[in-house]
Amino acid sequence: MTTVFPIRDIFVEANGLRHHVLARGTPGSPVVMMIHGLAGQAHTFDGIANVLAAKYHVYALDVRGRGESGWGPPEQYTFDTYVADLEAIREALGLQRFSLVGTSMGGLIAMQYAPKYPERVERVVLNDVGPEIDPAGLQRILSYVGNAPEMFADMKAVVKYYREHYAPMVEHLADDQLVEFARYNVRRSDSGVYVWKMDPAVRTTPAPAPSLEPWAALKGMRCPVLILRGGQSDVLSADIAARMVEALPGAKLVEVPGVGHAPVLTEPVAVKALEEFLAGS
């Protein structure tokens, strides 16, 4: 029987904004911070966070403008701001060191943070993302993020939207699992319809390039790195993943078969890879 670890909602003031973090596990255990993708939120990691909480103090962050975190000025939805947020949140939580697990955009945040604060980072997991994004996957993501409907009549419509637009990530999930995956992305408005918890400006404001050139950021990481790639990913190509390993000697590459962008990390191959990597093996 799987142990269900209680979730603690934590709110901290950091870098001029109120940020929301989910916490599981025992304080004092090694810390893992999980960072979601462009249109995600902290509950995306509920499944794997509960698994890791048996050995780690696991935090999952709502990046600014998403979930229960505050909305910032549109011009501040940038990688440099996200990195500054992460450092301010770490300080507010009183954490000395942590391992970072980042999915898609979250991985890019981790890739920018680790070279800037090497003394803070134990390990980094890049989940289906790298210094270059396959153009086909990038176009697909920009299309569904930029053209998302503003509201839904009911949760059935929300689930239908995720089935249609997030198929590479969720097509292997049962309906009840998909409802659980999708419901934290929306809230019921005063008029009774479901609307996004994400600031609309995230969808419409182009983000400038980060301070560190992405390949330079990757090569600047001084900690152990695990690269997870969905076997059917249209975001992290097999070629780019192989080049990442060449550029970062010692990095480990694990492919999650039968999954597109991006693994939800509860796939058996992903769980095994994460547990072994975080344990140092």
Backbone as CSV, one residue per row, in Angstrom:
resi,resn,N_x,N_y,N_z,CA_x,CA_y,CA_z,C_x,C_y,C_z
1,MET,0.844,-1.195,0.000,0.000,0.000,0.000,0.886,1.254,0.000
2,THR,0.593,2.174,-0.914,1.402,3.379,-1.049,1.088,4.368,0.073
3,THR,2.121,4.853,0.710,1.947,5.877,1.733,1.639,7.209,1.062
4,VAL,0.617,7.890,1.563,0.282,9.214,1.043,0.796,10.250,2.037
5,PHE,1.741,11.052,1.596,2.331,12.052,2.471,1.498,13.326,2.428
6,PRO,1.190,13.892,3.575,0.379,15.111,3.591,1.090,16.261,2.890
7,ILE,0.283,17.109,2.254,0.809,18.270,1.540,0.679,19.505,2.428
8,ARG,1.729,20.277,2.488,1.695,21.536,3.236,1.789,22.692,2.245
9,ASP,0.830,23.594,2.310,0.853,24.789,1.469,1.668,25.866,2.164
10,ILE,2.678,26.365,1.487,3.547,27.400,2.045,3.502,28.625,1.137
11,PHE,3.350,29.790,1.745,3.395,31.049,0.998,4.547,31.885,1.539
12,VAL,5.384,32.393,0.643,6.503,33.229,1.054,6.548,34.493,0.204
13,GLU,6.981,35.578,0.819,7.237,36.813,0.077,8.679,36.761,-0.400
14,ALA,8.881,36.834,-1.697,10.229,36.708,-2.258,10.315,37.484,-3.560
15,ASN,11.348,38.292,-3.695,11.574,39.079,-4.902,10.358,39.936,-5.258
16,GLY,9.717,40.485,-4.233,8.617,41.418,-4.452,7.294,40.792,-4.797
17,LEU,7.149,39.465,-4.595,5.915,38.782,-4.975,5.596,37.679,-3.970
18,ARG,4.321,37.354,-3.849,3.896,36.247,-2.981,3.929,34.949,-3.784
19,HIS,4.756,34.019,-3.324,4.935,32.751,-4.037,4.342,31.599,-3.237
20,HIS,3.792,30.640,-3.961,3.198,29.444,-3.346,4.068,28.232,-3.631
21,VAL,4.311,27.446,-2.592,5.107,26.229,-2.701,4.377,25.103,-1.984
22,LEU,4.342,23.926,-2.576,3.822,22.726,-1.924,4.992,21.973,-1.306
23,ALA,4.800,21.471,-0.095,5.875,20.732,0.582,5.368,19.380,1.053
24,ARG,6.226,18.380,0.935,5.940,17.027,1.410,7.214,16.460,2.023
25,GLY,7.058,15.488,2.905,8.221,14.823,3.467,8.657,15.446,4.778
26,THR,9.798,14.989,5.259,10.275,15.376,6.591,11.317,16.476,6.510
27,PRO,11.047,17.629,7.151,12.076,18.663,7.215,13.363,18.103,7.809
28,GLY,14.474,18.484,7.243,15.758,17.948,7.667,16.288,16.896,6.711
29,SER,15.396,16.324,5.891,15.823,15.384,4.854,16.429,16.170,3.695
30,PRO,17.203,15.507,2.830,17.728,16.212,1.650,16.583,16.855,0.868
31,VAL,16.830,18.042,0.347,15.763,18.835,-0.278,15.759,18.670,-1.795
32,VAL,14.560,18.484,-2.343,14.341,18.460,-3.790,13.326,19.548,-4.118
33,MET,13.668,20.434,-5.044,12.756,21.475,-5.515,12.339,21.157,-6.943
34,MET,11.023,21.096,-7.184,10.502,20.732,-8.498,9.867,21.965,-9.139
35,ILE,10.173,22.173,-10.434,9.726,23.368,-11.145,9.025,22.948,-12.438
36,HIS,7.805,23.408,-12.607,6.954,22.957,-13.710,7.240,23.680,-15.026
37,GLY,6.474,23.310,-16.046,6.626,23.881,-17.374,5.844,25.166,-17.579
38,LEU,5.865,25.654,-18.802,5.339,26.969,-19.161,3.912,27.212,-18.671
39,ALA,3.011,26.293,-18.940,1.602,26.484,-18.587,1.174,25.555,-17.448
40,GLY,2.139,25.075,-16.664,1.825,24.150,-15.581,1.697,24.844,-14.241
41,GLN,1.723,24.035,-13.194,1.678,24.524,-11.820,2.168,23.405,-10.915
42,ALA,2.298,23.693,-9.625,2.999,22.798,-8.702,2.379,21.407,-8.608
43,HIS,1.061,21.309,-8.717,0.410,20.004,-8.559,0.718,19.044,-9.707
44,THR,1.342,19.550,-10.775,1.786,18.672,-11.857,2.656,17.536,-11.320
45,PHE,3.361,17.796,-10.231,4.310,16.829,-9.685,3.722,15.988,-8.547
46,ASP,2.427,16.037,-8.292,1.860,15.352,-7.124,2.260,13.882,-7.043
47,GLY,2.194,13.176,-8.166,2.488,11.745,-8.144,3.922,11.442,-7.750
48,ILE,4.870,12.038,-8.451,6.274,11.745,-8.177,6.726,12.388,-6.872
49,ALA,6.163,13.544,-6.515,6.547,14.186,-5.251,6.186,13.298,-4.072
50,ASN,5.060,12.621,-4.154,4.658,11.722,-3.072,5.606,10.525,-2.972
51,VAL,6.088,10.047,-4.107,7.058,8.944,-4.101,8.369,9.388,-3.454
52,LEU,8.861,10.542,-3.863,10.161,11.013,-3.375,10.103,11.455,-1.918
53,ALA,8.912,11.811,-1.429,8.779,12.303,-0.053,9.138,11.253,0.986
54,ALA,9.242,9.994,0.589,9.647,8.944,1.526,11.082,9.155,1.989
55,LYS,11.908,9.801,1.159,13.323,9.981,1.497,13.773,11.441,1.474
56,TYR,12.949,12.319,0.889,13.372,13.700,0.694,12.326,14.674,1.215
57,HIS,12.780,15.897,1.473,11.853,16.992,1.749,11.599,17.646,0.398
58,VAL,10.418,17.409,-0.159,10.120,17.777,-1.541,9.270,19.043,-1.592
59,TYR,9.752,20.010,-2.341,8.989,21.227,-2.604,8.614,21.251,-4.085
60,ALA,7.422,21.743,-4.373,7.012,21.976,-5.756,6.543,23.426,-5.844
61,LEU,7.113,24.157,-6.768,6.917,25.603,-6.847,5.868,25.972,-7.892
62,ASP,4.980,26.907,-7.526,4.168,27.598,-8.524,4.989,28.784,-9.013
63,VAL,5.476,28.702,-10.247,6.226,29.826,-10.812,5.314,31.049,-10.886
64,ARG,5.882,32.232,-10.697,5.070,33.451,-10.690,4.105,33.484,-11.882
65,GLY,2.880,33.963,-11.621,1.872,34.043,-12.674,1.101,32.766,-12.878
66,ARG,1.427,31.715,-12.093,0.744,30.420,-12.240,0.237,29.940,-10.883
67,GLY,-0.744,29.039,-10.917,-1.230,28.404,-9.701,-1.672,29.414,-8.666
68,GLU,-1.139,29.251,-7.438,-1.512,30.133,-6.332,-0.481,31.231,-6.084
69,SER,0.547,31.300,-6.925,1.518,32.385,-6.791,0.960,33.671,-7.376
70,GLY,1.537,34.806,-6.943,1.070,36.092,-7.418,1.389,36.327,-8.883
71,TRP,0.664,37.278,-9.453,0.909,37.701,-10.831,1.812,38.920,-10.804
72,GLY,2.839,38.923,-11.622,3.776,40.037,-11.656,3.561,40.908,-12.875
73,PRO,4.346,41.968,-13.022,4.292,42.786,-14.230,4.609,41.930,-15.457
74,PRO,3.874,42.104,-16.554,4.091,41.254,-17.738,5.535,41.219,-18.210
75,GLU,6.239,42.347,-18.108,7.613,42.390,-18.608,8.569,41.598,-17.735
76,GLN,8.087,41.108,-16.587,8.953,40.329,-15.698,8.740,38.817,-15.817
77,TYR,7.965,38.375,-16.792,7.857,36.937,-17.039,9.031,36.520,-17.922
78,THR,10.203,36.487,-17.299,11.451,36.197,-18.005,12.251,35.173,-17.214
79,PHE,13.189,34.516,-17.891,14.018,33.527,-17.208,14.874,34.169,-16.123
80,ASP,15.381,35.359,-16.378,16.199,36.015,-15.361,15.380,36.294,-14.103
81,THR,14.120,36.689,-14.278,13.259,36.919,-13.112,12.954,35.616,-12.404
82,TYR,12.675,34.554,-13.170,12.374,33.257,-12.552,13.561,32.757,-11.729
83,VAL,14.777,32.971,-12.241,15.984,32.562,-11.508,16.109,33.377,-10.226
84,ALA,15.878,34.686,-10.316,15.939,35.538,-9.126,14.858,35.129,-8.126
85,ASP,13.676,34.763,-8.620,12.595,34.276,-7.744,13.045,33.029,-6.999
86,LEU,13.622,32.082,-7.726,14.029,30.819,-7.122,15.045,31.045,-6.009
87,GLU,15.998,31.915,-6.243,16.996,32.199,-5.222,16.357,32.882,-4.009
88,ALA,15.435,33.795,-4.244,14.758,34.483,-3.142,13.865,33.525,-2.362
89,ILE,13.229,32.598,-3.054,12.391,31.592,-2.392,13.252,30.656,-1.551
90,ARG,14.381,30.234,-2.118,15.302,29.391,-1.342,15.694,30.071,-0.035
91,GLU,16.032,31.343,-0.143,16.450,32.092,1.041,15.291,32.226,2.028
92,ALA,14.089,32.513,1.526,12.918,32.683,2.388,12.567,31.386,3.118
93,LEU,12.810,30.257,2.473,12.521,28.957,3.081,13.643,28.493,4.010
94,GLY,14.776,29.188,3.983,15.900,28.816,4.839,16.628,27.572,4.378
95,LEU,16.625,27.323,3.067,17.290,26.139,2.517,18.738,26.464,2.175
96,GLN,19.641,25.559,2.519,21.056,25.765,2.199,21.404,25.216,0.819
97,ARG,20.968,23.984,0.553,21.248,23.339,-0.729,20.041,22.516,-1.135
98,PHE,19.894,22.330,-2.442,18.803,21.477,-2.908,19.161,20.870,-4.255
99,SER,18.425,19.835,-4.603,18.467,19.301,-5.958,17.278,19.878,-6.709
100,LEU,17.471,20.156,-7.990,16.424,20.756,-8.804,15.927,19.752,-9.832
101,VAL,14.609,19.638,-9.935,13.969,18.813,-10.961,13.083,19.736,-11.764
102,GLY,13.427,19.958,-13.030,12.673,20.900,-13.847,12.122,20.257,-15.101
103,THR,10.812,20.430,-15.311,10.162,19.939,-16.518,10.041,21.075,-17.529
104,SER,10.527,20.856,-18.740,10.385,21.825,-19.825,10.905,23.196,-19.377
105,MET,10.054,24.226,-19.289,10.512,25.541,-18.846,11.213,25.464,-17.495
106,GLY,10.698,24.614,-16.607,11.329,24.450,-15.298,12.759,23.960,-15.406
107,GLY,13.022,23.110,-16.398,14.383,22.652,-16.636,15.279,23.775,-17.124
108,LEU,14.728,24.657,-17.953,15.509,25.798,-18.422,15.824,26.757,-17.273
109,ILE,14.884,26.909,-16.338,15.145,27.727,-15.154,16.286,27.109,-14.348
110,ALA,16.215,25.794,-14.139,17.270,25.096,-13.395,18.615,25.228,-14.100
111,MET,18.595,25.164,-15.421,19.823,25.249,-16.207,20.464,26.637,-16.086
112,GLN,19.639,27.661,-15.907,20.151,29.015,-15.722,20.587,29.253,-14.275
113,TYR,19.870,28.632,-13.337,20.153,28.858,-11.921,21.455,28.174,-11.483
114,ALA,21.657,26.942,-11.907,22.767,26.130,-11.393,24.146,26.754,-11.627
115,PRO,24.446,27.309,-12.806,25.764,27.925,-12.975,25.925,29.219,-12.169
116,LYS,24.809,29.874,-11.894,24.864,31.152,-11.175,25.034,30.942,-9.674
117,TYR,24.462,29.852,-9.158,24.528,29.558,-7.723,25.016,28.130,-7.502
118,PRO,26.226,27.808,-7.944,26.702,26.419,-7.871,26.781,25.878,-6.453
119,GLU,27.015,26.749,-5.485,27.131,26.306,-4.097,25.789,25.881,-3.513
120,ARG,24.703,26.182,-4.204,23.363,25.870,-3.702,22.785,24.580,-4.277
121,VAL,23.398,24.072,-5.333,22.769,22.995,-6.101,23.517,21.674,-5.941
122,GLU,22.801,20.660,-5.469,23.370,19.309,-5.349,23.353,18.584,-6.687
123,ARG,22.176,18.553,-7.304,21.969,17.800,-8.537,20.888,18.488,-9.353
124,VAL,20.874,18.237,-10.656,19.853,18.806,-11.535,19.282,17.721,-12.430
125,VAL,17.959,17.698,-12.526,17.262,16.822,-13.468,16.587,17.703,-14.510
126,LEU,16.954,17.508,-15.769,16.339,18.229,-16.881,15.346,17.289,-17.551
127,ASN,14.070,17.562,-17.362,13.026,16.672,-17.867,12.542,17.131,-19.234
128,ASP,13.045,16.459,-20.263,12.630,16.640,-21.649,12.842,18.063,-22.152
129,VAL,13.996,18.604,-21.871,14.330,19.940,-22.368,15.836,20.075,-22.442
130,GLY,16.285,20.959,-23.339,17.716,21.192,-23.483,17.978,22.599,-23.978
131,PRO,19.223,22.910,-24.303,19.588,24.255,-24.746,18.964,24.642,-26.081
132,GLU,18.560,23.650,-26.858,17.845,23.914,-28.111,16.521,23.168,-28.080
133,ILE,15.489,23.818,-28.611,14.161,23.214,-28.670,13.871,22.832,-30.112
134,ASP,13.421,21.602,-30.321,13.033,21.171,-31.664,11.955,22.131,-32.184
135,PRO,12.138,22.713,-33.375,11.172,23.699,-33.891,9.737,23.185,-33.952
136,ALA,9.555,21.911,-34.271,8.201,21.363,-34.359,7.508,21.402,-33.003
137,GLY,8.218,20.997,-31.964,7.639,21.011,-30.626,7.395,22.414,-30.132
138,LEU,8.332,23.320,-30.425,8.164,24.701,-29.996,6.923,25.314,-30.622
139,GLN,6.726,25.069,-31.897,5.554,25.617,-32.580,4.266,25.047,-32.008
140,ARG,4.274,23.761,-31.705,3.079,23.129,-31.122,2.745,23.751,-29.774
141,ILE,3.756,23.950,-28.927,3.526,24.514,-27.603,3.027,25.949,-27.706
142,LEU,3.681,26.759,-28.543,3.268,28.157,-28.687,1.852,28.250,-29.221
143,SER,1.481,27.307,-30.072,0.133,27.319,-30.638,-0.920,27.050,-29.579
144,TYR,-0.750,25.976,-28.787,-1.801,25.686,-27.812,-1.766,26.620,-26.614
145,VAL,-0.596,27.149,-26.290,-0.531,28.110,-25.184,-1.143,29.445,-25.610
146,GLY,-0.809,29.907,-26.815,-1.279,31.206,-27.270,-2.732,31.240,-27.679
147,ASN,-3.272,30.090,-28.074,-4.649,30.054,-28.588,-5.617,29.343,-27.649
148,ALA,-5.245,29.198,-26.399,-6.114,28.507,-25.442,-7.401,29.296,-25.207
149,PRO,-8.542,28.614,-25.048,-9.785,29.325,-24.731,-9.690,30.010,-23.376
150,GLU,-10.429,31.083,-23.215,-10.368,31.844,-21.970,-11.141,31.171,-20.847
151,MET,-12.154,30.352,-21.189,-12.994,29.745,-20.158,-13.583,28.430,-20.663
152,PHE,-14.077,27.641,-19.707,-14.692,26.347,-20.005,-16.009,26.244,-19.243
153,ALA,-16.973,25.599,-19.855,-18.292,25.475,-19.220,-18.252,24.579,-17.992
154,ASP,-17.434,23.510,-18.044,-17.368,22.564,-16.932,-16.040,21.809,-16.994
155,MET,-15.808,20.940,-15.988,-14.553,20.198,-15.953,-14.440,19.215,-17.101
156,LYS,-15.579,18.733,-17.598,-15.541,17.818,-18.742,-14.886,18.512,-19.940
157,ALA,-15.199,19.796,-20.112,-14.601,20.551,-21.213,-13.112,20.783,-20.975
158,VAL,-12.724,20.978,-19.724,-11.306,21.147,-19.393,-10.535,19.872,-19.739
159,VAL,-11.078,18.731,-19.313,-10.427,17.447,-19.575,-10.334,17.187,-21.074
160,LYS,-11.384,17.525,-21.819,-11.374,17.360,-23.274,-10.253,18.201,-23.891
161,TYR,-10.089,19.417,-23.397,-9.029,20.290,-23.902,-7.658,19.646,-23.676
162,TYR,-7.438,19.093,-22.490,-6.145,18.473,-22.197,-5.934,17.216,-23.023
163,ARG,-6.981,16.445,-23.241,-6.846,15.253,-24.091,-6.395,15.656,-25.492
164,GLU,-6.929,16.763,-25.997,-6.658,17.161,-27.378,-5.312,17.851,-27.535
165,HIS,-4.917,18.654,-26.550,-3.745,19.510,-26.728,-2.504,19.039,-25.968
166,TYR,-2.679,18.180,-24.986,-1.544,17.698,-24.200,-1.361,16.186,-24.387
167,ALA,-1.798,15.690,-25.534,-1.771,14.249,-25.769,-0.411,13.607,-25.508
168,PRO,0.704,14.197,-25.983,1.993,13.531,-25.755,2.308,13.300,-24.275
169,MET,1.764,14.151,-23.409,2.040,14.045,-21.985,1.020,13.187,-21.249
170,VAL,-0.253,13.239,-21.678,-1.326,12.659,-20.852,-2.095,11.533,-21.516
171,GLU,-1.758,11.165,-22.742,-2.582,10.175,-23.427,-2.563,8.813,-22.743
172,HIS,-1.545,8.555,-21.917,-1.472,7.277,-21.217,-2.150,7.323,-19.849
173,LEU,-2.744,8.471,-19.494,-3.423,8.594,-18.206,-4.896,8.226,-18.325
174,ALA,-5.427,7.554,-17.304,-6.853,7.261,-17.246,-7.622,8.558,-16.990
175,ASP,-8.941,8.544,-17.267,-9.731,9.768,-17.134,-9.644,10.373,-15.736
176,ASP,-9.724,9.515,-14.697,-9.674,10.055,-13.339,-8.308,10.685,-13.045
177,GLN,-7.242,10.109,-13.604,-5.910,10.676,-13.434,-5.788,12.010,-14.172
178,LEU,-6.416,12.090,-15.337,-6.353,13.322,-16.113,-7.136,14.446,-15.435
179,VAL,-8.271,14.103,-14.850,-9.031,15.104,-14.089,-8.170,15.647,-12.965
180,GLU,-7.474,14.767,-12.268,-6.606,15.182,-11.171,-5.457,16.050,-11.689
181,PHE,-4.956,15.717,-12.863,-3.858,16.467,-13.472,-4.322,17.866,-13.878
182,ALA,-5.550,17.963,-14.410,-6.013,19.214,-15.015,-6.659,20.174,-14.029
183,ARG,-7.246,19.679,-12.970,-8.132,20.525,-12.169,-7.412,21.662,-11.450
184,TYR,-6.137,21.506,-11.181,-5.418,22.573,-10.483,-5.003,23.711,-11.409
185,ASN,-5.195,23.517,-12.701,-4.865,24.573,-13.658,-5.985,25.589,-13.828
186,VAL,-7.156,25.268,-13.302,-8.320,26.142,-13.469,-8.992,26.394,-12.124
187,ARG,-9.838,27.404,-12.097,-10.672,27.671,-10.928,-12.067,28.049,-11.408
188,ARG,-13.041,27.873,-10.553,-14.410,28.233,-10.917,-14.628,29.710,-10.605
189,SER,-15.047,30.461,-11.593,-15.236,31.899,-11.425,-16.577,32.189,-10.759
190,ASP,-16.803,33.451,-10.424,-18.063,33.854,-9.801,-19.258,33.586,-10.709
191,SER,-19.023,33.572,-12.006,-20.119,33.315,-12.951,-20.349,31.831,-13.208
192,GLY,-19.542,30.970,-12.564,-19.775,29.529,-12.647,-18.987,28.798,-13.699
193,VAL,-18.258,29.538,-14.554,-17.436,28.867,-15.559,-16.032,28.649,-14.997
194,TYR,-15.260,27.823,-15.680,-13.887,27.550,-15.247,-12.925,28.419,-16.055
195,VAL,-12.023,29.095,-15.352,-11.034,29.954,-16.000,-9.642,29.537,-15.542
196,TRP,-8.639,29.930,-16.315,-7.269,29.562,-15.995,-6.785,30.240,-14.725
197,LYS,-5.899,29.565,-14.000,-5.217,30.178,-12.860,-3.953,30.911,-13.307
198,MET,-3.686,30.914,-14.578,-2.465,31.528,-15.091,-2.754,32.929,-15.608
199,ASP,-1.851,33.854,-15.302,-1.953,35.218,-15.790,-1.987,35.196,-17.320
200,PRO,-3.007,35.797,-17.944,-3.074,35.823,-19.416,-1.835,36.419,-20.056
201,ALA,-1.136,37.290,-19.335,0.059,37.927,-19.901,1.159,36.913,-20.187
202,VAL,1.165,35.789,-19.467,2.173,34.755,-19.730,2.028,34.252,-21.161
203,ARG,0.790,34.184,-21.644,0.532,33.654,-22.982,0.868,34.658,-24.078
204,THR,0.837,35.933,-23.760,0.919,36.959,-24.803,2.203,37.780,-24.785
205,THR,2.997,37.664,-23.721,4.206,38.481,-23.614,5.426,37.674,-24.034
206,PRO,6.073,38.034,-25.131,7.280,37.300,-25.546,8.387,37.451,-24.494
207,ALA,9.016,36.342,-24.158,10.091,36.373,-23.154,11.426,36.619,-23.840
208,PRO,12.221,37.568,-23.329,13.551,37.793,-23.906,14.486,36.629,-23.600
209,ALA,15.573,36.556,-24.310,16.562,35.507,-24.078,17.153,35.662,-22.676
210,PRO,17.499,34.553,-22.026,18.113,34.644,-20.698,19.518,35.222,-20.769
211,SER,20.018,35.650,-19.609,21.356,36.260,-19.562,22.433,35.306,-20.044
212,LEU,22.329,34.047,-19.612,23.304,33.045,-20.015,22.843,32.347,-21.294
213,GLU,23.702,32.344,-22.308,23.383,31.585,-23.525,23.148,30.131,-23.127
214,PRO,22.073,29.482,-23.630,21.682,28.167,-23.122,22.771,27.101,-23.139
215,TRP,23.545,26.992,-24.222,24.601,25.979,-24.241,25.690,26.315,-23.231
216,ALA,25.975,27.612,-23.078,26.964,28.025,-22.075,26.459,27.714,-20.672
217,ALA,25.147,27.886,-20.466,24.560,27.572,-19.162,24.702,26.087,-18.854
218,LEU,24.397,25.251,-19.850,24.520,23.804,-19.666,25.954,23.433,-19.300
219,LYS,26.901,23.940,-20.063,28.308,23.612,-19.826,28.817,24.196,-18.518
220,GLY,28.113,25.210,-17.996,28.536,25.841,-16.755,28.050,25.140,-15.503
221,MET,27.225,24.110,-15.660,26.749,23.379,-14.483,27.848,22.486,-13.943
222,ARG,28.085,22.581,-12.643,29.185,21.847,-12.019,28.698,20.686,-11.152
223,CYS,27.406,20.408,-11.201,26.820,19.334,-10.394,26.438,18.161,-11.297
224,PRO,26.162,16.995,-10.709,25.656,15.884,-11.514,24.341,16.247,-12.192
225,VAL,24.170,15.804,-13.435,22.982,16.145,-14.222,22.376,14.878,-14.810
226,LEU,21.061,14.757,-14.659,20.299,13.690,-15.298,19.401,14.314,-16.355
227,ILE,19.483,13.791,-17.577,18.629,14.252,-18.672,17.597,13.158,-18.943
228,LEU,16.333,13.495,-18.764,15.258,12.571,-19.105,14.663,13.008,-20.436
229,ARG,14.460,12.053,-21.326,13.871,12.380,-22.626,12.695,11.459,-22.901
230,GLY,11.547,12.058,-23.224,10.424,11.245,-23.680,10.777,10.604,-25.004
231,GLY,10.582,9.309,-25.117,10.993,8.599,-26.323,10.360,9.125,-27.589
232,GLN,9.184,9.775,-27.462,8.488,10.326,-28.621,8.466,11.854,-28.586
233,SER,9.382,12.441,-27.847,9.385,13.893,-27.660,9.621,14.640,-28.966
234,ASP,8.838,15.711,-29.160,9.067,16.621,-30.284,9.691,17.927,-29.795
235,VAL,10.166,17.927,-28.527,10.805,19.113,-27.947,12.297,18.879,-27.745
236,LEU,12.639,17.753,-27.141,14.044,17.377,-26.979,14.335,16.231,-27.943
237,SER,14.976,16.548,-29.052,15.270,15.517,-30.044,16.380,14.607,-29.536
238,ALA,16.456,13.422,-30.107,17.514,12.485,-29.734,18.885,13.072,-30.038
239,ASP,18.972,13.828,-31.127,20.248,14.434,-31.513,20.693,15.474,-30.486
240,ILE,19.780,16.345,-30.082,20.135,17.375,-29.106,20.501,16.735,-27.771
241,ALA,19.759,15.710,-27.367,20.066,15.017,-26.113,21.466,14.417,-26.154
242,ALA,21.823,13.822,-27.280,23.165,13.234,-27.413,24.239,14.315,-27.358
243,ARG,23.970,15.465,-27.975,24.931,16.572,-27.940,25.077,17.126,-26.524
244,MET,24.016,17.091,-25.752,24.083,17.553,-24.361,25.033,16.681,-23.550
245,VAL,24.959,15.378,-23.764,25.848,14.461,-23.037,27.297,14.688,-23.453
246,GLU,27.514,14.949,-24.735,28.870,15.248,-25.201,29.400,16.541,-24.586
247,ALA,28.508,17.528,-24.455,28.922,18.837,-23.940,29.118,18.833,-22.438
248,LEU,28.509,17.869,-21.767,28.550,17.846,-20.303,29.000,16.461,-19.852
249,PRO,30.305,16.191,-19.877,30.817,14.878,-19.489,30.319,14.488,-18.097
250,GLY,29.853,13.261,-18.009,29.333,12.781,-16.737,27.824,12.863,-16.632
251,ALA,27.187,13.629,-17.520,25.727,13.696,-17.509,25.157,12.339,-17.906
252,LYS,24.024,12.000,-17.306,23.378,10.723,-17.592,22.107,10.972,-18.387
253,LEU,21.905,10.210,-19.452,20.724,10.338,-20.299,19.868,9.087,-20.167
254,VAL,18.587,9.271,-19.840,17.639,8.162,-19.742,16.422,8.491,-20.597
255,GLU,16.031,7.567,-21.450,14.856,7.753,-22.303,13.657,7.046,-21.692
256,VAL,12.537,7.758,-21.644,11.286,7.192,-21.133,10.468,6.752,-22.340
257,PRO,10.348,5.453,-22.586,9.728,4.975,-23.825,8.225,5.250,-23.874
258,GLY,7.741,5.478,-25.096,6.298,5.595,-25.310,5.671,6.886,-24.835
259,VAL,6.485,7.876,-24.502,5.972,9.142,-23.951,6.519,10.294,-24.769
260,GLY,5.666,11.290,-25.032,6.106,12.499,-25.715,6.540,13.540,-24.705
261,HIS,6.328,14.808,-25.056,6.713,15.917,-24.171,5.567,16.260,-23.223
262,ALA,5.812,16.098,-21.940,7.030,15.615,-21.302,6.608,14.513,-20.337
263,PRO,7.508,13.607,-19.974,7.151,12.607,-18.962,6.572,13.267,-17.711
264,VAL,5.534,12.651,-17.142,4.958,13.186,-15.895,5.748,12.693,-14.687
265,LEU,6.739,11.839,-14.954,7.717,11.347,-13.972,7.194,10.236,-13.059
266,THR,5.963,9.789,-13.282,5.485,8.601,-12.566,5.631,7.343,-13.424
267,GLU,6.131,7.503,-14.652,6.415,6.330,-15.473,7.497,5.505,-14.767
268,PRO,7.382,4.184,-14.742,8.356,3.358,-14.007,9.809,3.657,-14.344
269,VAL,10.122,3.865,-15.622,11.506,4.164,-16.019,11.952,5.485,-15.408
270,ALA,11.056,6.478,-15.396,11.398,7.782,-14.832,11.576,7.703,-13.326
271,VAL,10.693,6.986,-12.656,10.799,6.845,-11.195,12.123,6.201,-10.813
272,LYS,12.459,5.116,-11.495,13.709,4.406,-11.211,14.912,5.312,-11.444
273,ALA,14.913,6.037,-12.556,16.032,6.921,-12.882,16.171,8.030,-11.843
274,LEU,15.056,8.618,-11.443,15.084,9.690,-10.443,15.585,9.191,-9.088
275,GLU,15.050,8.053,-8.644,15.441,7.543,-7.337,16.919,7.210,-7.309
276,GLU,17.430,6.577,-8.358,18.852,6.219,-8.398,19.728,7.467,-8.491
277,PHE,19.334,8.414,-9.307,20.145,9.620,-9.501,20.203,10.468,-8.234
278,LEU,19.057,10.692,-7.605,19.020,11.538,-6.419,19.763,10.883,-5.250
279,ALA,19.816,9.545,-5.273,20.535,8.827,-4.216,22.039,8.792,-4.473
280,GLY,22.437,9.257,-5.651,23.862,9.319,-5.944,24.401,8.096,-6.638
281,SER,23.495,7.246,-7.144,23.971,6.034,-7.826,23.742,6.125,-9.330
